Amino acid sequence: MTDLSTDALFSVRGKVVLVTGGSRGIGEMIAAGFLANGAKVYISSRKADVCDATAARLAATYDGECISIPADLSALDGIDALAAKLSARESTLDVLVNNAGVSWGATIDDFPENGWDKVMDTNVKGVFFLTQRLLPLLEAGASAVDPSRVINIGSIDGIRTPAFDTVSYGPSKAAVHAMTSQLASKLVKRNILVNAIAPGPYPTWMLSTGVGTGGDVEGTDWDAIGKTMPRGRVGTPEDIAGLAIFLASRAGAFTVGAVITSDGGLVVS
């Protein structure tokens, strides 16, 4: 009998999830959403102390299991270290959320090579090679009935022209969207479903640097910024976590290779 209850459609209970860039911002929101719904969550970020502190706080807040594995995902050494540490603890991985990302602000005339390379290495190369290295874990527990999932976090800046002088960021996220399609076409036959989310304005450290508050997330007037958006607000944890849970659950099991915006209508408007 078909079970169309919300429990059956959207459950992620018992799934093993890795969220990169999970120590703050959108990554933390997604990690919290999975924890609140009974998943076992690993988070990774470059700064070990911040990653450890966030994992401990999330575990206590949601009475769940949140494990910190710090890593620099802009280089293969860091990617291989993360894959090895996760493989030592788990025999399967149900959901990989490739959220780790960076940006670099400079005008076209002044944009430096190291800014270009840092963004591309983290946002594009890191996403591909971490997914590649974790394919054995993703395949191990996957089936036609319950595929494993890869959720790449792109950006609306990969769809439209960015509002800020971040010359390499938009191209890097457009590459993530294109990579999502290519990976999806190959991995669907291996019971791994790949999709992407393209967020718009969320109350994050990265956006706070763009709007001029220099990383002061708490001190940014998000209500004022939200009033300039079609929906009249910025995104919330419910918005981004809900979409990630949809893609990771039975409800999203026929969605393959999609790039779904979560921007309150900014792109279409």
HUDA-V882487 format. One record per pair of residues at least 4 apart in sequence whose C-alpha atoms are under 6 Angstrom apart, sorted by the first residue. I is the first residue (numbers start at 1). J is the second residue. If there is no record, write none. Layout:
BEGIN
I_J / I_J
END
This chain:
BEGIN
6_10 / 7_11 / 9_250 / 9_251 / 10_249 / 10_251 / 11_249 / 12_39 / 12_249 / 13_37 / 13_38 / 13_39 / 14_38 / 14_39 / 15_39 / 15_94 / 16_40 / 16_93 / 16_94 / 17_41 / 17_94 / 17_95 / 17_96 / 18_41 / 18_42 / 18_43 / 18_96 / 19_43 / 19_97 / 20_43 / 20_44 / 20_98 / 20_99 / 20_100 / 21_27 / 21_44 / 21_45 / 21_99 / 21_100 / 22_27 / 22_28 / 22_43 / 22_44 / 23_28 / 23_51 / 23_54 / 24_28 / 25_204 / 27_99 / 29_237 / 30_241 / 32_36 / 33_241 / 34_39 / 35_39 / 35_64 / 36_62 / 40_65 / 41_66 / 42_66 / 42_67 / 42_68 / 43_68 / 44_68 / 44_69 / 44_70 / 45_51 / 45_70 / 45_71 / 46_70 / 46_71 / 46_72 / 48_52 / 48_70 / 51_68 / 52_68 / 55_66 / 55_67 / 55_68 / 59_63 / 59_64 / 59_65 / 59_66 / 71_78 / 72_78 / 73_78 / 73_79 / 73_126 / 74_121 / 74_122 / 74_126 / 76_80 / 79_130 / 83_87 / 86_90 / 92_137 / 92_140 / 92_141 / 93_137 / 93_138 / 94_148 / 95_148 / 95_149 / 95_150 / 96_150 / 97_150 / 97_151 / 97_152 / 98_152 / 98_153 / 99_153 / 101_122 / 101_123 / 102_119 / 103_119 / 103_169 / 104_115 / 104_166 / 105_165 / 105_166 / 106_111 / 106_165 / 107_111 / 107_165 / 114_118 / 116_168 / 117_121 / 119_123 / 120_124 / 120_172 / 121_125 / 121_126 / 122_126 / 126_130 / 135_139 / 136_140 / 138_148 / 142_147 / 142_148 / 142_191 / 143_147 / 143_191 / 144_191 / 147_191 / 147_192 / 148_192 / 149_192 / 149_193 / 149_194 / 149_248 / 150_194 / 151_194 / 151_195 / 151_196 / 152_196 / 153_196 / 153_197 / 154_173 / 154_176 / 154_197 / 154_198 / 155_173 / 155_198 / 155_199 / 156_198 / 156_199 / 156_200 / 157_161 / 157_162 / 157_170 / 158_170 / 158_173 / 158_174 / 175_179 / 179_183 / 180_184 / 180_257 / 181_257 / 183_187 / 184_188 / 184_194 / 184_257 / 187_192 / 188_192 / 188_193 / 193_256 / 194_256 / 194_257 / 195_256 / 195_257 / 195_258 / 196_259 / 197_259 / 197_260 / 197_261 / 198_260 / 198_261 / 198_262 / 199_261 / 199_262 / 199_263 / 200_262 / 200_263 / 201_234 / 202_234 / 202_235 / 205_215 / 205_217 / 208_213 / 208_214 / 208_215 / 208_217 / 209_213 / 209_214 / 209_215 / 222_226 / 226_232 / 226_233 / 226_234 / 227_232 / 227_233 / 230_265 / 231_264 / 237_241 / 238_242 / 245_249 / 246_251 / 246_252 / 247_252 / 265_269
END
